[in-house]
Amino acid sequence: MGRTVVVLGGGISGLAASYHLSRAPCPPKVVLVEGSERLGGWIRSVRGPGDAIFELGPRGIRPAGALGARTLLLVSELGLDSEVLPVRGDHPAAQNRFLYVGGALHALPSGLRGLFRPSPPFSKPLFWAGLKELTTPRGKDPDETVHSFAQRRLGPEVASLAMDSLCRGVFAGNSRELSIRSCFPSLFQAEQTHRSVLLGLLLGAGRGPQVDSALIRRARAERWSQWSLRGGLETLPQALNTHLTSRGVRVLRGQPVCGLSLQAEGHWKVSLGDSSLEADHVVSAVPASVLSRLLPAQAAPLAHALSTIPAVSVAVVNLQYRGARLPVQGFGHLVPSSEDPGVLGIVYDSVAFPEQDGSPPGLRVTVMLGGSWLQTLEARGSVLSQELFRQQAQHAAATQLGLKEPPSHCLVHLHKNCIPQYTLGHWQKLEAATQFLASRRLPLTLAGASYEGVAVNDCIESGRQAAARVLGSEPNG
Ligand SMILES: Cc1cc2nc3c(=O)[nH]c(=O)nc-3n(C[C@H](O)[C@H](O)[C@H](O)COP(=O)(O)OP(=O)(O)OC[C@H]3O[C@@H](n4cnc5c(N)ncnc54)[C@H](O)[C@@H]3O)c2cc1C
């Protein structure tokens, strides 16, 4: 049919959009343009000594829910079933998560019985927070910070320890700034629909149509909490790239888009430095702040809305130790901001995925650094050396996990502006963008972590939905 769709950004969102466009019964011509030499965006896996795998970005994908199932379906369609490393429901990495508070690790209660037991660092059994939740009236505001929502419904301790840590773990963000409506839409909706988050989650669980496959059934039967791929998660973007090329998608790397202009006939001209591309439709899967700088003057209101979606940086420090043992077995621990402004948490990679420990095996952990500590350093223009992050991470591993010997291997990466922040009122920015696109009938569709979910599953879904809109099977927005 001769239509050309240009997809901006070869992270997982842009790859997923291209994948679904290329599989349409009558596919348009698809060109995927990536600014760097590598596809995958923040998904990056590197090999270390003895072939150990070190994830510099995401390290586990959740199989739960409709989006988790769709990602597993994609994995099967790409022929990666045999590469999947699951964390089964009875595994310590599925059952145990910890908070580091008051200089000690505390296991978060699991199961119904855990709710009735004293569970430090909380002063009372969490049953009492649940009782408060069930009896608290529905909030009236169209949005609220995560902290305020949690404090109102579950009490100050759950807000300042559990939800504060969760926001740091998922968004590297501040629960006092992040929006409950946009960061945890299921909690917000549960309150709106059922007046109680607990009731809403209980009554709403398992709803909605789901895709099905042998891998999805296996994940459900074995109650996987998350999964990775044998060679690291970067195997997924690599397999997508191979698939796209085989389907005739043109994949350009090392070609940063430097501008978009609207031609008289309603086409786009996509500028790539020395050359340009013509497009009937553009799917943007670059961060909102990047797109805001690429848009032409006619789209200034859209550019403004996008420019107000901020992002924060995270320093990821991968450490490997020879002959060391962890004091506890679990997925990892989170650290509330009141305990340490800079250490977001530590992931015990070797517990969840020992298959990636290399030969001879060495204990792998990843320290995530960020929060107000890093923001202050960035705002001051301080020198952010690898040595600073290495020291900070080793100190955290020594004090929080007792890993006092120097690591045998260490990787330090500062990911600048890697996690978008859905701050209070984020939904209004999305509404403004959607309305502008619809009213001007611009042939532009937005996808990616900047909008409706930062998890890999959310990003893949955003790409799928963008493709569906372009192909006309769903309304644009
Ligand atoms: C440290 C870290 C840990 C994480 N852990 C997890 C986890 O365990 N589980 C999970 O589900 N999620 C996790 N996430 C979140 C998830 O990995 C990301 O949200 C997701 O990978 C973002 O994908 P994306 O395609 O939307 O964006 P990106 O990965 O940012 O991709 C955007 C792409 O656009 C390209 N680009 C930028 N500007 C231009 C331009 N001008 N022209 C052309 N191309 C351009 C970039 O080079 C990049 O490749 C983590 C994220 C980080 C940073």
The ligand as an SDF file (V2000), in Angstrom:
LIG
                    3D

 53 58  0  0  0  0  0  0  0  0999 V2000
   18.7820    0.7340   35.7710 C   0  0  0  0  0  0  0  0  0  0  0  0
   17.4200    0.3000   35.3160 C   0  0  0  0  0  0  0  0  0  0  0  0
   16.8640   -0.8660   35.8310 C   0  0  0  0  0  0  0  0  0  0  0  0
   15.6130   -1.2860   35.3940 C   0  0  0  0  0  0  0  0  0  0  0  0
   15.0940   -2.4520   35.8780 N   0  0  0  0  0  0  0  0  0  0  0  0
   13.9370   -2.9350   35.3710 C   0  0  0  0  0  0  0  0  0  0  0  0
   13.5030   -4.2410   35.7000 C   0  0  0  0  0  0  0  0  0  0  0  0
   14.1840   -4.9890   36.4330 O   0  0  0  0  0  0  0  0  0  0  0  0
   12.3300   -4.6800   35.1600 N   0  0  0  0  0  0  0  0  0  0  0  0
   11.5940   -3.9170   34.3070 C   0  0  0  0  0  0  0  0  0  0  0  0
   10.5330   -4.3700   33.8450 O   0  0  0  0  0  0  0  0  0  0  0  0
   12.0030   -2.6720   33.9590 N   0  0  0  0  0  0  0  0  0  0  0  0
   13.1550   -2.1720   34.4490 C   0  0  0  0  0  0  0  0  0  0  0  0
   13.6160   -0.9480   34.0580 N   0  0  0  0  0  0  0  0  0  0  0  0
   12.7880   -0.1090   33.1580 C   0  0  0  0  0  0  0  0  0  0  0  0
   12.9270   -0.4590   31.6780 C   0  0  0  0  0  0  0  0  0  0  0  0
   14.1480   -1.1150   31.4250 O   0  0  0  0  0  0  0  0  0  0  0  0
   12.8770    0.7980   30.7970 C   0  0  0  0  0  0  0  0  0  0  0  0
   11.7980    1.6310   31.1940 O   0  0  0  0  0  0  0  0  0  0  0  0
   12.7200    0.4450   29.3320 C   0  0  0  0  0  0  0  0  0  0  0  0
   13.7770   -0.3830   28.9160 O   0  0  0  0  0  0  0  0  0  0  0  0
   12.6290    1.7220   28.4890 C   0  0  0  0  0  0  0  0  0  0  0  0
   12.4640    1.3600   27.1330 O   0  0  0  0  0  0  0  0  0  0  0  0
   12.1140    2.4460   26.0110 P   0  0  0  0  0  0  0  0  0  0  0  0
   12.2670    1.7730   24.6910 O   0  0  0  0  0  0  0  0  0  0  0  0
   10.8030    3.0880   26.2990 O   0  0  0  0  0  0  0  0  0  0  0  0
   13.2030    3.5900   26.1920 O   0  0  0  0  0  0  0  0  0  0  0  0
   14.7860    3.5560   25.9900 P   0  0  0  0  0  0  0  0  0  0  0  0
   15.3420    2.2790   26.4660 O   0  0  0  0  0  0  0  0  0  0  0  0
   15.2550    4.8380   26.6020 O   0  0  0  0  0  0  0  0  0  0  0  0
   14.9690    3.6260   24.4030 O   0  0  0  0  0  0  0  0  0  0  0  0
   14.9200    4.8340   23.6870 C   0  0  0  0  0  0  0  0  0  0  0  0
   15.8870    4.7110   22.5240 C   0  0  0  0  0  0  0  0  0  0  0  0
   15.8270    5.9250   21.7700 O   0  0  0  0  0  0  0  0  0  0  0  0
   17.1410    6.2420   21.3460 C   0  0  0  0  0  0  0  0  0  0  0  0
   17.1990    7.6710   21.0450 N   0  0  0  0  0  0  0  0  0  0  0  0
   17.2420    8.7170   21.9040 C   0  0  0  0  0  0  0  0  0  0  0  0
   17.2910    9.8770   21.2180 N   0  0  0  0  0  0  0  0  0  0  0  0
   17.2580    9.5530   19.9040 C   0  0  0  0  0  0  0  0  0  0  0  0
   17.2670   10.3140   18.7000 C   0  0  0  0  0  0  0  0  0  0  0  0
   17.3260   11.6480   18.7060 N   0  0  0  0  0  0  0  0  0  0  0  0
   17.2250    9.6380   17.5210 N   0  0  0  0  0  0  0  0  0  0  0  0
   17.1600    8.2870   17.4690 C   0  0  0  0  0  0  0  0  0  0  0  0
   17.1580    7.5220   18.5930 N   0  0  0  0  0  0  0  0  0  0  0  0
   17.2030    8.1560   19.7860 C   0  0  0  0  0  0  0  0  0  0  0  0
   18.0210    5.8310   22.5180 C   0  0  0  0  0  0  0  0  0  0  0  0
   19.3750    5.6380   22.1140 O   0  0  0  0  0  0  0  0  0  0  0  0
   17.3380    4.5340   22.9520 C   0  0  0  0  0  0  0  0  0  0  0  0
   17.8860    3.4010   22.3060 O   0  0  0  0  0  0  0  0  0  0  0  0
   14.8810   -0.5030   34.4540 C   0  0  0  0  0  0  0  0  0  0  0  0
   15.4450    0.6710   33.9460 C   0  0  0  0  0  0  0  0  0  0  0  0
   16.7000    1.0590   34.3530 C   0  0  0  0  0  0  0  0  0  0  0  0
   17.2990    2.3070   33.7670 C   0  0  0  0  0  0  0  0  0  0  0  0
  1  2  1  0
  2  3  1  0
  2 52  2  0
  3  4  2  0
  4  5  1  0
  4 50  1  0
  5  6  2  0
  6  7  1  0
  6 13  1  0
  7  8  2  0
  7  9  1  0
  9 10  1  0
 10 11  2  0
 10 12  1  0
 12 13  2  0
 13 14  1  0
 14 15  1  0
 14 50  1  0
 15 16  1  0
 16 17  1  0
 16 18  1  0
 18 19  1  0
 18 20  1  0
 20 21  1  0
 20 22  1  0
 22 23  1  0
 23 24  1  0
 24 25  2  0
 24 26  1  0
 24 27  1  0
 27 28  1  0
 28 29  2  0
 28 30  1  0
 28 31  1  0
 31 32  1  0
 32 33  1  0
 33 34  1  0
 33 48  1  0
 34 35  1  0
 35 36  1  0
 35 46  1  0
 36 37  1  0
 36 45  1  0
 37 38  2  0
 38 39  1  0
 39 40  1  0
 39 45  2  0
 40 41  1  0
 40 42  2  0
 42 43  1  0
 43 44  2  0
 44 45  1  0
 46 47  1  0
 46 48  1  0
 48 49  1  0
 50 51  2  0
 51 52  1  0
 52 53  1  0
M  END
$$$$
